[in-house]
Amino acid sequence: MTDQGFKATHPSGTELQDSDESVKSSMVGLKPFKYQISKLEAEFFNEFKLTTEFNNVAATDTVIVRTSLIFVKEQGWKVDDVEFIGQLTGH
């Protein structure tokens, strides 16, 4: 993973706090779409249903995420960027 890719997936300063609350998430129905930009660049658009449950109250959204990959000589494919494109609520 590149430094930029790491920053995109884990923003600086994000920390989990101790809590008695319950949070669960699950993902189903992954639909991956690959777009080859060049021999050294590719993008994946992933659509999936994400259910998040907080204190036994669940909500489900259809989510779309774009992941950019670059090919680094002698290291292979690396994640360069992750972008939350959007969500379709209530589907």
Rosetta blueprint (number, residue, H / E / L):
1 M L
2 T L
3 D H
4 Q H
5 G H
6 F H
7 K H
8 A H
9 T H
10 H L
11 P L
12 S L
13 G L
14 T L
15 E L
16 L L
17 Q L
18 D L
19 S L
20 D L
21 E L
22 S L
23 V E
24 K E
25 S E
26 S E
27 M E
28 V E
29 G E
30 L E
31 K E
32 P E
33 F E
34 K E
35 Y E
36 Q E
37 I E
38 S E
39 K L
40 L L
41 E E
42 A E
43 E E
44 F E
45 F E
46 N E
47 E E
48 F E
49 K E
50 L E
51 T E
52 T E
53 E E
54 F E
55 N L
56 N L
57 V E
58 A E
59 A E
60 T E
61 D E
62 T E
63 V E
64 I E
65 V E
66 R E
67 T E
68 S E
69 L E
70 I E
71 F E
72 V E
73 K L
74 E L
75 Q L
76 G E
77 W E
78 K E
79 V E
80 D E
81 D E
82 V E
83 E E
84 F E
85 I E
86 G E
87 Q E
88 L E
89 T E
90 G L
91 H L
